[in-house]
Every structure is written in C-alpha cells, then in structure tokens.
Amino acid sequence: MSTENRTITVDLTIDNFYPGETVQTFVLSAVVGAPESFVEDELQDWATDELFEFTGTGRTHGDSSYDVTITGSSEAALLGRSFEFG
C-alpha cells in the first residue's frame, strides 16, 4: 500500500527539557503524515518532519531538548516509539 498522502493519528507525551526545568505536555489525536518506512534512520527523519512541531512551550531563549513518545497511534508499529530532539 502506498503511503503517499496517507495520514495517521497519534497521541504524544512530550518531555520538554530546559535548564533547571522539565515541562511535560500531551498531544491527543494529532493527524500527521504516515511514515514511508520503518527503517530506523528514516523513521527519525519522519519524526523530525512530523512530530517536532509539537515540541516546546513557547520559550525562545536558552538551551532545550525534547523527548517525544508515541502513546497512541492508528499505526500499531509506532506505539511506544520515542524520539529525541536537541
């Protein structure tokens, strides 16, 4: 089945790390483009393209990093997958 223009739904738990503080946020039922591949490097690229936009809490200064965990998904192969940014 072609994944071109196919979308999936994901629930995310995001740990937003800032100096001296971690802020956890949640995203429910986000519709994103489906990954074209489940090869590890390509999946990280997919996460950067599709999931990174959900990170952050509006801070515009200082160091930050983010851990995104897929806690729900219409694509079962993604359940429990985590991605690090920053």
N, CA and C of each residue as an Amber inpcrd file, in Angstrom:
protein
   258
   0.8450000  -1.1870000   0.0000000   0.0000000   0.0000000   0.0000000
   0.8800000   1.2370000   0.0000000   0.6190000   2.1660000  -0.8510000
   1.3830000   3.4040000  -0.9110000   1.0530000   4.2750000   0.2880000
   2.0750000   4.8940000   0.8550000   1.8460000   5.7940000   1.9830000
   1.7760000   7.2490000   1.5300000   1.9120000   7.4790000   0.2180000
   1.8710000   8.8380000  -0.2850000   0.5460000   9.4870000   0.0820000
   0.6150000  10.6190000   0.7510000  -0.5500000  11.3850000   1.1950000
  -1.4050000  10.6680000   2.2320000  -0.9370000   9.5430000   2.7560000
  -1.6840000   8.8360000   3.7920000  -1.3940000   9.4850000   5.1360000
  -2.3980000   9.5820000   5.9810000  -2.2070000  10.1570000   7.3050000
  -2.5190000   9.1140000   8.3750000  -1.9730000   9.3740000   9.5530000
  -2.2570000   8.5570000  10.7280000  -2.5740000   9.4940000  11.8790000
  -3.1130000   8.9280000  12.9380000  -3.4090000   9.6950000  14.1440000
  -2.4820000   9.2220000  15.2520000  -1.9120000  10.1820000  15.9970000
  -1.0130000   9.8440000  17.1050000  -1.3780000  10.6250000  18.3590000
  -1.1250000   9.9970000  19.4980000  -1.1400000  10.6620000  20.8020000
   0.3140000  10.7210000  21.2490000   0.7210000  11.8570000  21.8100000
   2.1160000  12.0630000  22.1720000   2.2590000  12.5180000  23.6190000
   3.2990000  12.0310000  24.2720000   3.7510000  12.5920000  25.5380000
   5.1130000  13.2050000  25.2500000   5.2540000  14.4790000  25.5930000
   6.4710000  15.2100000  25.2600000   7.1070000  15.7430000  26.5350000
   8.3820000  15.4040000  26.7300000   9.1680000  15.9750000  27.8140000
  10.0070000  17.0850000  27.2070000   9.7250000  18.3180000  27.6200000
  10.4290000  19.5000000  27.1500000  11.4630000  19.8600000  28.2080000
  12.7410000  19.7080000  27.8990000  13.8160000  19.9390000  28.8630000
  14.4190000  21.3230000  28.6680000  14.4440000  22.0940000  29.7590000
  15.0520000  23.4140000  29.7870000  16.0010000  23.4580000  30.9790000
  16.9490000  24.3870000  30.9940000  17.8390000  24.4740000  32.1540000
  17.0280000  24.6300000  33.4490000  17.1830000  23.6700000  34.3370000
  16.5050000  23.7450000  35.6300000  15.0410000  23.3670000  35.6380000
  14.4890000  22.9240000  34.5200000  13.0500000  22.6210000  34.4880000
  12.7150000  21.6500000  33.3610000  11.8100000  20.7440000  33.6450000
  11.2350000  19.8640000  32.6310000   9.7290000  20.0830000  32.6400000
   9.1770000  20.3180000  31.4780000   7.7410000  20.5320000  31.3400000
   7.1960000  19.4270000  30.4540000   6.2280000  18.6610000  30.9800000
   5.6350000  17.5840000  30.2020000   4.3300000  18.0870000  29.5820000
   4.1920000  17.8400000  28.2820000   2.9740000  18.2120000  27.5760000
   2.4080000  16.9830000  26.8730000   1.1380000  17.0760000  26.5120000
   0.4430000  15.9580000  25.8880000  -0.2900000  16.4500000  24.6490000
  -0.2620000  15.6390000  23.6190000  -0.9880000  15.9250000  22.3890000
  -1.8680000  14.7160000  22.1120000  -3.1470000  14.9640000  21.8880000
  -4.0840000  13.8780000  21.6280000  -4.6540000  13.9870000  20.2180000
  -4.7080000  12.8740000  19.5310000  -5.3580000  12.7520000  18.2310000
  -4.8030000  13.7000000  17.1720000  -3.4880000  13.8720000  17.1420000
  -2.8710000  14.6910000  16.0950000  -2.8400000  13.8910000  14.7930000
  -3.2120000  14.5130000  13.7130000  -3.1790000  13.8790000  12.4000000
  -1.8830000  14.3060000  11.7170000  -1.0610000  13.3200000  11.3810000
   0.2410000  13.5770000  10.7620000   0.4020000  12.6740000   9.5410000
   1.3590000  13.0070000   8.7110000   1.6620000  12.1510000   7.5770000
   2.2120000  10.8180000   8.0410000   1.8660000   9.7530000   7.3570000
   2.3430000   8.4110000   7.7100000   3.8010000   8.2460000   7.3110000
   4.5700000   7.4960000   8.0950000   5.9500000   7.2350000   7.6790000
   5.9690000   6.3670000   6.4230000   6.9400000   6.6340000   5.5570000
   7.0890000   5.8330000   4.3430000   7.8620000   4.5600000   4.6140000
   8.6130000   4.5480000   5.7150000   9.4740000   3.4200000   6.0350000
   9.6080000   3.3030000   7.5500000   9.9100000   2.0980000   8.0020000
  10.1660000   1.8880000   9.4250000  11.6470000   1.5990000   9.6720000
  12.4980000   1.9010000   8.6820000  13.9420000   1.8310000   8.8510000
  14.3230000   2.9300000   9.8450000  15.1670000   2.5990000  10.8270000
  15.4320000   3.4980000  11.9480000  15.8070000   4.9260000  11.5360000
  16.7880000   5.0940000  10.6670000  17.2050000   6.4460000  10.2720000
  16.0830000   7.1950000   9.5610000  15.3470000   6.5030000   8.7290000
  14.2510000   7.1410000   8.0140000  13.0980000   7.4820000   8.9550000
  12.8950000   6.6540000   9.9660000  11.8480000   6.9310000  10.9470000
  12.2000000   8.1710000  11.7710000  13.4720000   8.3520000  12.1020000
  13.8920000   9.5650000  12.8180000  13.6490000  10.7970000  11.9530000
  13.9380000  10.6940000  10.6570000  13.6630000  11.8180000   9.7450000
  12.1680000  12.1080000   9.6980000  11.3640000  11.0630000   9.6640000
   9.9030000  11.2370000   9.6710000   9.4730000  11.9660000  10.9430000
  10.0040000  11.5460000  12.0800000   9.6380000  12.1750000  13.3540000
  10.0290000  13.6470000  13.3610000  11.1910000  13.9550000  12.8080000
  11.6080000  15.3580000  12.7320000  10.6280000  16.1590000  11.8890000
  10.2260000  15.6020000  10.7730000   9.2930000  16.2920000   9.8780000
   7.8810000  16.3870000  10.4460000   7.4180000  15.3400000  11.1160000
   6.0060000  15.2620000  11.5080000   5.7200000  15.5260000  12.9930000
   6.6710000  15.2410000  13.8840000   6.3950000  15.3330000  15.3170000
   7.0730000  16.5070000  16.0110000   8.2030000  16.9550000  15.4790000
   8.9620000  18.0200000  16.1380000   8.1150000  19.2670000  16.3670000
   7.2160000  19.5520000  15.4500000   6.3960000  20.7660000  15.5650000
   5.5530000  20.8030000  16.8400000   5.3470000  19.6710000  17.4760000
   4.5380000  19.6160000  18.6900000   5.3600000  19.8740000  19.9550000
   6.6760000  19.9890000  19.8280000   7.5340000  20.1950000  20.9890000
   7.5630000  21.6630000  21.3900000   8.0660000  21.9060000  22.5960000
   8.2680000  23.2660000  23.0740000   7.0640000  23.8240000  23.8010000
   7.3570000  24.8490000  24.5780000   6.3130000  25.5120000  25.3620000
   6.2960000  27.0100000  25.1120000   6.9120000  27.4330000  24.0070000
   6.9060000  28.8430000  23.6520000   8.1570000  29.6000000  24.0720000
   9.0900000  28.9280000  24.7300000  10.3390000  29.6060000  25.1010000
  11.1490000  29.8960000  23.8480000  11.7490000  31.0690000  23.8210000
  12.5270000  31.4540000  22.6480000  14.0020000  31.6700000  22.9600000
  14.4170000  31.4000000  24.2020000  15.8170000  31.6050000  24.5580000
  16.3100000  30.4460000  25.4270000  17.6050000  30.2580000  25.4530000
  18.1910000  29.2040000  26.2770000  18.2200000  27.8610000  25.5680000
  18.9590000  26.9430000  26.1700000  19.0650000  25.5970000  25.6250000
  17.7850000  24.8140000  25.8680000  17.5170000  23.8690000  24.9740000
  16.3540000  22.9990000  25.1520000  16.5930000  21.6970000  24.4180000
  15.8900000  20.6790000  24.8620000  15.8390000  19.4090000  24.1470000
  14.4820000  18.7890000  24.4420000  14.1310000  17.7940000  23.6460000
  12.7870000  17.2380000  23.7320000  12.8140000  15.7300000  23.5190000
  12.0070000  15.0310000  24.2870000  11.7630000  13.6060000  24.0770000
  10.2860000  13.4560000  23.7510000   9.9970000  12.8380000  22.6310000
   8.6160000  12.6250000  22.1990000   8.3450000  11.1260000  22.1880000
   7.3140000  10.7000000  22.9120000   6.9120000   9.2980000  22.9440000
   5.5170000   9.1680000  22.3550000   5.3560000   8.2290000  21.4400000
   4.0460000   7.9690000  20.8410000   3.3010000   7.0170000  21.7740000
   2.2560000   7.5130000  22.4050000   1.4990000   6.7320000  23.3900000
   0.2190000   6.1480000  22.8170000  -0.1490000   6.5940000  21.6350000
  -1.3130000   6.0630000  20.9410000  -1.1230000   6.3130000  19.4620000
  -1.5770000   5.3880000  18.6310000  -1.4050000   5.5760000  17.1920000
  -2.3230000   4.6450000  16.4130000  -2.8050000   5.1500000  15.2820000
  -3.5660000   4.2920000  14.3760000  -2.6320000   3.3630000  13.6080000
  -1.3110000   3.5760000  13.7300000  -0.2860000   2.7080000  13.1480000
   0.3880000   1.9650000  14.2960000  -0.0150000   0.7170000  14.5160000
   0.4390000  -0.0480000  15.6890000   1.9540000  -0.1420000  15.8130000
   2.6680000  -0.1400000  14.7080000   4.1270000  -0.2650000  14.7460000
   4.8060000   0.9330000  15.4090000   4.0820000   2.0230000  15.5950000
   4.6650000   3.2180000  16.2080000   4.4250000   3.3060000  17.7150000
   3.5390000   2.4950000  18.2410000   3.2210000   2.5650000  19.6730000
   4.4640000   2.3600000  20.5260000   4.6730000   3.2890000  21.4510000
   5.8030000   3.1950000  22.3660000   7.1110000   3.7140000  21.8130000
   7.1500000   4.1050000  20.5590000   8.3920000   4.6250000  19.9730000
   8.7030000   5.9820000  20.5650000   9.9790000   6.2310000  20.8280000
  10.4210000   7.5330000  21.3520000  11.4540000   8.1300000  20.4220000
  11.4480000   9.4680000  20.3800000  12.3700000  10.2140000  19.5310000
  12.9420000  11.3640000  20.3330000  14.2350000  11.6190000  20.1670000
  14.9170000  12.6980000  20.8690000  15.2810000  13.7990000  19.8800000
  15.1010000  15.0280000  20.3280000  15.4560000  16.1940000  19.5270000
  16.2610000  17.1520000  20.3970000  17.2970000  17.7210000  19.8170000
  18.0700000  18.7380000  20.5170000  19.2990000  18.2580000  21.1960000
